[in-house]
Amino acid sequence: MPRFMGFVRMEENIGMPPQSLFEAMDSYIGERAANGVFLDGAGSTAQRTR
């Protein structure tokens, strides 16, 4: 199964992303996790990188 990592880039010093982005991602990830498609959202750590 392919694995992908996505980033949302923002300009520096403009504050937090809009709350609607967090809500949309929460809904999207929740649906995918319930279907067994989204498996891990822990991010990259020193133990996970090659």
N, CA, C and O atoms as CSV, one atom per row, in Angstrom:
chain,resi,resn,atom,element,x,y,z
A,1,MET,N,N,0.848,-1.172,0.000
A,1,MET,CA,C,0.000,0.000,0.000
A,1,MET,C,C,0.897,1.239,0.000
A,1,MET,O,O,1.788,1.349,0.842
A,2,PRO,N,N,0.679,2.166,-0.923
A,2,PRO,CA,C,1.485,3.391,-0.947
A,2,PRO,C,C,1.201,4.249,0.286
A,2,PRO,O,O,0.101,4.237,0.840
A,3,ARG,N,N,2.200,4.973,0.683
A,3,ARG,CA,C,2.037,5.909,1.797
A,3,ARG,C,C,2.378,7.301,1.310
A,3,ARG,O,O,3.301,7.479,0.515
A,4,PHE,N,N,1.646,8.275,1.778
A,4,PHE,CA,C,1.841,9.649,1.347
A,4,PHE,C,C,1.873,10.558,2.560
A,4,PHE,O,O,1.251,10.272,3.582
A,5,MET,N,N,2.596,11.646,2.439
A,5,MET,CA,C,2.627,12.662,3.474
A,5,MET,C,C,2.279,13.991,2.818
A,5,MET,O,O,2.833,14.329,1.773
A,6,GLY,N,N,1.386,14.730,3.409
A,6,GLY,CA,C,0.993,16.022,2.851
A,6,GLY,C,C,1.348,17.147,3.799
A,6,GLY,O,O,1.378,16.966,5.016
A,7,PHE,N,N,1.611,18.286,3.243
A,7,PHE,CA,C,1.943,19.468,4.022
A,7,PHE,C,C,1.047,20.622,3.591
A,7,PHE,O,O,0.682,20.736,2.421
A,8,VAL,N,N,0.702,21.461,4.532
A,8,VAL,CA,C,0.003,22.707,4.230
A,8,VAL,C,C,0.970,23.820,4.582
A,8,VAL,O,O,1.271,24.053,5.753
A,9,ARG,N,N,1.454,24.507,3.554
A,9,ARG,CA,C,2.424,25.586,3.775
A,9,ARG,C,C,1.683,26.899,3.937
A,9,ARG,O,O,0.710,27.169,3.233
A,10,MET,N,N,2.152,27.707,4.868
A,10,MET,CA,C,1.569,29.025,5.103
A,10,MET,C,C,2.696,30.032,5.238
A,10,MET,O,O,3.832,29.685,5.561
A,11,GLU,N,N,2.361,31.258,4.987
A,11,GLU,CA,C,3.320,32.329,5.204
A,11,GLU,C,C,3.614,32.437,6.703
A,11,GLU,O,O,2.753,32.152,7.535
A,12,GLU,N,N,4.822,32.846,7.030
A,12,GLU,CA,C,5.179,33.013,8.433
A,12,GLU,C,C,4.491,34.247,9.018
A,12,GLU,O,O,4.152,35.186,8.298
A,13,ASN,N,N,4.295,34.227,10.315
A,13,ASN,CA,C,3.771,35.361,11.079
A,13,ASN,C,C,2.363,35.791,10.662
A,13,ASN,O,O,2.040,36.977,10.729
A,14,ILE,N,N,1.520,34.847,10.231
A,14,ILE,CA,C,0.133,35.221,9.932
A,14,ILE,C,C,-0.841,34.556,10.891
A,14,ILE,O,O,-2.056,34.685,10.741
A,15,GLY,N,N,-0.309,33.846,11.876
A,15,GLY,CA,C,-1.175,33.227,12.873
A,15,GLY,C,C,-1.548,31.801,12.518
A,15,GLY,O,O,-0.960,31.173,11.637
A,16,MET,N,N,-2.530,31.322,13.226
A,16,MET,CA,C,-2.991,29.947,13.060
A,16,MET,C,C,-3.818,29.809,11.778
A,16,MET,O,O,-4.417,30.777,11.311
A,17,PRO,N,N,-3.846,28.594,11.215
A,17,PRO,CA,C,-4.740,28.344,10.077
A,17,PRO,C,C,-6.194,28.515,10.526
A,17,PRO,O,O,-6.482,28.436,11.720
A,18,PRO,N,N,-7.099,28.747,9.595
A,18,PRO,CA,C,-8.502,28.919,9.979
A,18,PRO,C,C,-9.071,27.657,10.622
A,18,PRO,O,O,-8.696,26.540,10.266
A,19,GLN,N,N,-9.966,27.852,11.560
A,19,GLN,CA,C,-10.601,26.732,12.256
A,19,GLN,C,C,-11.307,25.812,11.268
A,19,GLN,O,O,-11.374,24.603,11.488
A,20,SER,N,N,-11.830,26.369,10.189
A,20,SER,CA,C,-12.537,25.551,9.197
A,20,SER,C,C,-11.605,24.515,8.567
A,20,SER,O,O,-12.061,23.434,8.194
A,21,LEU,N,N,-10.316,24.816,8.440
A,21,LEU,CA,C,-9.365,23.841,7.912
A,21,LEU,C,C,-9.223,22.661,8.870
A,21,LEU,O,O,-9.224,21.508,8.438
A,22,PHE,N,N,-9.101,22.942,10.158
A,22,PHE,CA,C,-9.007,21.871,11.152
A,22,PHE,C,C,-10.270,21.012,11.147
A,22,PHE,O,O,-10.190,19.787,11.237
A,23,GLU,N,N,-11.424,21.647,11.044
A,23,GLU,CA,C,-12.685,20.913,11.044
A,23,GLU,C,C,-12.820,20.045,9.800
A,23,GLU,O,O,-13.281,18.907,9.884
A,24,ALA,N,N,-12.420,20.577,8.642
A,24,ALA,CA,C,-12.502,19.804,7.404
A,24,ALA,C,C,-11.552,18.610,7.453
A,24,ALA,O,O,-11.925,17.511,7.042
A,25,MET,N,N,-10.344,18.808,7.945
A,25,MET,CA,C,-9.384,17.711,8.042
A,25,MET,C,C,-9.851,16.664,9.050
A,25,MET,O,O,-9.689,15.465,8.822
A,26,ASP,N,N,-10.424,17.108,10.152
A,26,ASP,CA,C,-10.935,16.184,11.163
A,26,ASP,C,C,-12.028,15.295,10.570
A,26,ASP,O,O,-12.057,14.088,10.809
A,27,SER,N,N,-12.921,15.905,9.798
A,27,SER,CA,C,-13.994,15.145,9.159
A,27,SER,C,C,-13.427,14.168,8.132
A,27,SER,O,O,-13.809,12.998,8.106
A,28,TYR,N,N,-12.528,14.644,7.297
A,28,TYR,CA,C,-11.939,13.811,6.247
A,28,TYR,C,C,-11.169,12.630,6.833
A,28,TYR,O,O,-11.354,11.490,6.408
A,29,ILE,N,N,-10.313,12.906,7.803
A,29,ILE,CA,C,-9.501,11.853,8.419
A,29,ILE,C,C,-10.386,10.880,9.190
A,29,ILE,O,O,-10.148,9.672,9.169
A,30,GLY,N,N,-11.407,11.401,9.872
A,30,GLY,CA,C,-12.327,10.540,10.612
A,30,GLY,C,C,-13.041,9.547,9.711
A,30,GLY,O,O,-13.179,8.373,10.054
A,31,GLU,N,N,-13.497,10.024,8.554
A,31,GLU,CA,C,-14.169,9.130,7.603
A,31,GLU,C,C,-13.209,8.072,7.073
A,31,GLU,O,O,-13.565,6.897,6.978
A,32,ARG,N,N,-12.002,8.485,6.733
A,32,ARG,CA,C,-11.022,7.540,6.183
A,32,ARG,C,C,-10.572,6.527,7.235
A,32,ARG,O,O,-10.370,5.353,6.924
A,33,ALA,N,N,-10.418,6.982,8.475
A,33,ALA,CA,C,-10.024,6.067,9.549
A,33,ALA,C,C,-11.130,5.041,9.802
A,33,ALA,O,O,-10.847,3.867,10.039
A,34,ALA,N,N,-12.384,5.480,9.753
A,34,ALA,CA,C,-13.505,4.558,9.964
A,34,ALA,C,C,-13.579,3.504,8.871
A,34,ALA,O,O,-14.016,2.381,9.118
A,35,ASN,N,N,-13.149,3.864,7.653
A,35,ASN,CA,C,-13.164,2.920,6.528
A,35,ASN,C,C,-11.901,2.075,6.459
A,35,ASN,O,O,-11.798,1.185,5.614
A,36,GLY,N,N,-10.937,2.342,7.340
A,36,GLY,CA,C,-9.695,1.580,7.343
A,36,GLY,C,C,-8.680,2.036,6.313
A,36,GLY,O,O,-7.693,1.343,6.065
A,37,VAL,N,N,-8.913,3.214,5.700
A,37,VAL,CA,C,-7.999,3.729,4.681
A,37,VAL,C,C,-6.886,4.535,5.326
A,37,VAL,O,O,-5.720,4.387,4.960
A,38,PHE,N,N,-7.231,5.381,6.276
A,38,PHE,CA,C,-6.249,6.203,6.982
A,38,PHE,C,C,-5.744,5.381,8.165
A,38,PHE,O,O,-6.506,5.058,9.076
A,39,LEU,N,N,-4.458,5.047,8.145
A,39,LEU,CA,C,-3.926,4.129,9.147
A,39,LEU,C,C,-3.119,4.795,10.242
A,39,LEU,O,O,-3.125,4.318,11.377
A,40,ASP,N,N,-2.410,5.903,9.935
A,40,ASP,CA,C,-1.515,6.486,10.929
A,40,ASP,C,C,-1.312,7.956,10.650
A,40,ASP,O,O,-0.932,8.330,9.541
A,41,GLY,N,N,-1.556,8.788,11.630
A,41,GLY,CA,C,-1.360,10.223,11.473
A,41,GLY,C,C,-0.370,10.776,12.465
A,41,GLY,O,O,-0.425,11.956,12.814
A,42,ALA,N,N,0.537,9.934,12.925
A,42,ALA,CA,C,1.463,10.350,13.971
A,42,ALA,C,C,2.563,11.264,13.471
A,42,ALA,O,O,3.262,11.880,14.276
A,43,GLY,N,N,2.734,11.367,12.154
A,43,GLY,CA,C,3.784,12.227,11.618
A,43,GLY,C,C,5.119,11.537,11.563
A,43,GLY,O,O,5.240,10.350,11.866
A,44,SER,N,N,6.099,12.280,11.178
A,44,SER,CA,C,7.447,11.739,11.004
A,44,SER,C,C,8.232,11.897,12.297
A,44,SER,O,O,8.222,12.962,12.914
A,45,THR,N,N,8.902,10.843,12.696
A,45,THR,CA,C,9.774,10.904,13.859
A,45,THR,C,C,11.120,10.311,13.486
A,45,THR,O,O,11.254,9.685,12.434
A,46,ALA,N,N,12.086,10.496,14.312
A,46,ALA,CA,C,13.415,9.958,14.047
A,46,ALA,C,C,13.373,8.442,13.906
A,46,ALA,O,O,14.158,7.870,13.150
A,47,GLN,N,N,12.475,7.792,14.618
A,47,GLN,CA,C,12.386,6.328,14.556
A,47,GLN,C,C,11.718,5.857,13.271
A,47,GLN,O,O,11.900,4.706,12.876
A,48,ARG,N,N,10.946,6.722,12.608
A,48,ARG,CA,C,10.223,6.316,11.416
A,48,ARG,C,C,10.969,6.656,10.134
A,48,ARG,O,O,10.732,6.029,9.102
A,49,THR,N,N,11.850,7.620,10.180
A,49,THR,CA,C,12.554,7.987,8.957
A,49,THR,C,C,13.684,7.030,8.669
A,49,THR,O,O,14.274,6.449,9.581
A,50,ARG,N,N,13.976,6.873,7.419
A,50,ARG,CA,C,15.037,5.956,7.005
A,50,ARG,C,C,16.350,6.678,6.939
A,50,ARG,O,O,17.371,6.075,6.608
